[in-house]
């Protein structure tokens, strides 16, 4: 494997790549603190809040990963008219992400608030309307995507979190429009209705997500993974699959080629956001001209950084380059 070429894509070609992220935009908010007693009002723990943190989630986290990798990234999705939206826009602006494709609706901005005592998540509050988006809002969303494709994109990433942006009509429209411009489409799926991703170039499920489309769940073994991936490719008309397998790494089923990439041994704290990192880095690799197997290898390295962190985390270009150098050193 040409490590220098991989490094060059991350270090140099990333700044010349243009990637469009579309889908379910979210804000993740964390209240962290200490639990020392039970409330006298009800049998619930009292958390003394010692810190708060807000991060980009869902499709927004994919865009965040790409921005930290140095890519020119644009995002399209739906937000509300609320304080959570303002926080999102501030974070996009700070990271140089083009957010002119966000459609303002009368729905709440999708937000997940987590209450954490010590290292234990105790409660999650969701602000959302997950019904499918239609009408003028959907037209404005797709019109922006057409506009960006006419400006020349290197890759389109669809990030589906089941919050209403990724309807079957929208997904099929985006896939056809991207292919009309010769642009590959990568999808992070949600739910069992994969028919809406028909003709996508790559789909990046985890083991739980691919089990949702099977009659019987499979074990996390190479043979069963390959068999399930080929079934999904045939059944739903998807071209290739990149399947994340938690502690067992990542598998690519690409035409007749099958590649199983083991994960780097380390302590895993949290898999939150790992799928966002995989699809972002794999998209960057394709945009930079790397072969799919090499892109899968690079995405697996990036995911190993993310799972060692607590909470939603985006890997930076510098961190990824350091990991590549460490991998190269280990191979010598």
N, C-alpha and C positions, 0 to 999 in steps of 0.2 A: 504494500500500500504506500503510495507516494505522500508521505507526511508533509513534505514541503508544499505540495500542490494544495493539500487540504488547508494548511496554515495560511497560504496565500489567499484562498477564498475567504476565510474568516477575517484576515487582517486587511485585505485590500479590495477584493471584489464586492464585499458587503456594502461598501459605501457607494457603489455604482448600481446596486440592485434596487428595483422598485417592486414592492410587494403590497398587495391590497388584501386587507383582512376584513371579512364581513361576518355578521352573525350577532350573537347575544352578548351585548356589552354589559359589564357588571362592575360594581364597586364592592370590594371586600373590606369590612371594618372590624377591628379587633379591640375589645376592652380586656386588658389583662390586669390581674390583681391577686390579692391574697384572701383566702377563706380561713377565718378563725372561729366562727361561731354560726349557729343556726338562728334564723329570724324568729323573734317572738310572735310575729304576725301570722306566720305560716311555716310549715316544716320544709323550709328551703334555706340553702346556704347564703350567707351575706358575703358578697365580694367587695372588698375594699379596693377600689380601682386605683392602680398606680401608674397606668399608662394606656394610651390609645394609639392605634396605628391604622392607616388606610392604605390599601393597595388596589391596583387595577386587577379585575378578575374577568373570567370568561374570555370572550374575544378580545377584550381590552388587555388582558394579560398576555395574549399571543402578540399583540401589537407592541406591548411593553418589552417583551423579549427581543423582538426584532429591532426595536429602537436602541436597546442597549448593545445589540450586536453591530450597530452602525448602519443598518439598512434604512433606506428611504421608505417609510411605511405610512399608508393611509388606512383609515378605518371607516366602515359603514355599519350603521345599526340604529337602534332606537333608544331614546332617553326621554325622561319626563322634564317637567318644569319644577325642580325642587333643589334643595341644598345638596343632595347626593349628586345630581347632575353637575352642579357648579364644581364640586370636588373633582369629579371625573375630568371636566374640561381643563381645570387648572393643572392636573397631572399630565394630561395629553400635551398641553402647551409646554410644560416644563421639560418634557422628553422629546420635543420636536416632532410629535406625531400629528399628521394632518387629520383633523377631526371634522372637516367640513362635510363629511358624508353622514354625520349623525342627524337623524330626523327627530325633531322635538314633537312629542305626542302628549296626549292627556293621560297617559299611563304613568305609573311611578317608574323612576329609574331603578332598574333591578339592583338590589343591594342585599348583601348578606352580612349581618352583624353577629359576631361570635363573642361570647363571654367566656374567658379563660381564667381559671383559678389555678395558679402554679403552672403546670404543663397540661392540665386537664380541661378540655372543652366541656363546659357545663350546659350551655344553652346557645341556640342560634335563632336569630330573628330574621325573617325574609320579607323584604318589600318587593312585590312583583305583581305583574299581571301576565301570566304565561299563555294567554289565549293567542291564536294566530293573528298576526298583523295583516290587515287587508286595506283596500280602499286607497285614498290619496296618500296616506303615509307609505304604503308599500310601493306605490308608483314613484314617489320621490326617492325612495331607497334604491330601486332598480335603475332609475334614471341616472343617479350618481354613479352607480357601478358601470353603466354604459359609458359615461363620460370618462371615467378613469381608464377603462380599457382602451378608449381611443387615444389616450395619452401615452400608451405603451407600458404595460406591466410585464414583469418577469414571472409572476406567480400570483395566483389567487388562493387564499386560505379561507375556507368556510368553517367557522367555529360554532357548532350547534350545541347549545346547552338546554334546549327545550323550552325557551322562554318566549317563543313567538316569532322570532325573526326568520327562522329557517323552515318555512313551509315547503311543501313539495313543489308548488309553483315557483317559488323564489329560487330554490336550489336548482331546479331544472333550467330556469331562465339563466341563472348565473353560469352554470356549467356550459350551456350552449353558447352563450355570448363570449365566454372566455376562449372556448375552442375555435370560435369564428375568428378570433384574433391570434390563434396559435399559442395560447397561454395555458399552462397546466393548472389543474385545480386539485387541491388537497383538502380533504374533509376530516374533521374531528367529529365523529357521529354521536347521536344521542337517541336512545329508544330502539325499537325493533323495526321501524318502518324505513329500512335502508333503500327501499325502492326510490325514494326521493333523491338518492345520491347516484342514480344510474349514470354511467359514463364518466364518473369522476376518475381522474387519473390515479389518485391514491386516497385511501381511507385509513385512518390511524386509530383503530379501537384498542381498548385494553381487554384483558381476559374477561372481565365481567360484562363488558359491552358486547363482545362477540357471543358470549353464552346466551345473551338475551334473544338472539336470532336463531338459536339452535333448538331442536326438539328436546335434546338431552345435553346437559352441560358437559364440557370436556375437562380433562385434567390439564395441568400446565406442563405438558410434555411435547417435545418437538414434533413427533409424528401426528399427534392429535391436533396440534396447532396448525400444521400444514394442511391437514385434511379439512379442518373447519374453514380455513382461509380460502381454499379452492372452492369449497361449497358456496361460500358467500360471493365469491367472484362470479361463479356461474349463475347463481340464483338472482342476484341483483344487478348484474351487468356492470360491475365495478372492475376497473382494469388491474389494479395492484393493491396489496394490503401491507401496511406496516403495523405490526401488532406488538404493543407493549406488554411485558410479562412480569412486571414487578421485580422480584428478586432474581428472576431468570433472564432478565435483559429484554431483548427485542428481537423480533423475527420479521424478515421481509420476504413476501411471496410476490415475485416479479416475473411474470411470464413463466418460463420453465425454471427460472432461477429461484432457489430458496436459500436464504442466509439466516443463520441463527447467531446472534451476537450476545455473548454472556455479559452480565453486568460486572462492574468493578466492585470487588468486595469492600464493604464499608458499613458503618452504622446508619440505618435508615430511621430518620425522625418523622418524616411527613411526606406523603406522596402528593399533597395538594399542589396543583399547578404543573406537575411533571408532564402531563399530556400536552399542556399548552407549550411547554418548552420543546418537546419532541417535534410537534408539528411546525413550530417556528424555525427551529434549526434545520429540520429536513427541508422546509421551503427555501431557506437561505442557500442550502447546498444545491438544490435544483436550479435556483436562480443563478448561482455561480458556476454552473456547468459541471458539477460533480455527478458521477454515476449514482444511481439510487442506492446501491449497496454501501458506497462510501458515505452517502448522506445519512443512511441509517446508522452507520458506525459513529458518525459525528453527533447525531441526535442522542444516541445512547450515552455518550460521554457527557453531554450537557445535562441529561436527565439525572445522571449520577451526582452532579453537583446540587441539583435542586432538591432531591430527596433527603439530602443531609442537612437541610435547613428546616426551621419550624415555620409553618404557615406558607401562604402563597409567595413564591419567590421567582424572580426573573434573573437568568444568568447573563453576565456581561461579556463583552468581547474579550476583555482582559482575562477574566476567569477561564473562559473557554480556551484561550491561547495557552494559559498556564497548564491546564489539564492536558492539552495536546503535547506540550513539551514534556510533561511528566510521563505520558504514555510512550513518547519517543525514547525518553531516557530509560524507561523500564524495559524496552525492547532491545536495547543495546547490550 
